[in-house]
């Protein structure tokens, strides 16, 4: 068998490409590229250090949908975005914002966070109690799925906001990959909440978490990707039975 040497320059060029997945990229110690702390040691350990600084991360929560799951969209149309309101609201669940508020508080103190298509009115008092600087939030309310996809992609590619939290309709692998590459291009993180369904669609997301309400004011969190064998429990300050933002 003929062997061919690979130059170090060629390897470096490959690793510099944004469309090549480098696993969890363990071992990076630069503060500018290290994960964001979550506020919980157990969750930091599950995530390999904390929230990723770039790429796509998916959060699944809420009560499992009783009706059949919507078919993933291969393209985004110009119809009313309100057709997907119930889908997006189902992703609110119990606990997503509990887990994200520490991150939102940290990022809005110095920079900012973009919220795209939130399916409910924000509870300003709750967010302020969680340390979020409201003036550092960008709120975008598109009118159609196409406007939504365009807005998310443009914000990601600009790199202005280190975190984009976007509620999307069910989209297919190709559209998820396009947004993932846009996030990597801008050096930022895209977090997309989805409702819990019977089948988790194929996704290029770097990480996928499932969050549910557990007993005694706790949240149960498990990692689908990368797979983690143990479910962890985190304290929650949310009001039981009251989902929302």
Secondary structure by P-SEA (a helix, b strand, c coil): cbbbbbbaaaaaaaaaccccccccccccccccccccccccaaaaaaaccccccccbbbbbbccccccccccccccccccccccaaaaaaaacccccccccaaaaaaaaaccbbbbcccccccaaaaaaaaccccccbbbbbbccaaaaaaaaaaaaaaccccbbbbbbccccaaaaaaaaaaaaaacbbbbbbbccccccccccccbbbbbbbbcccbbbbbbccccccbbbbbbbccccccccc
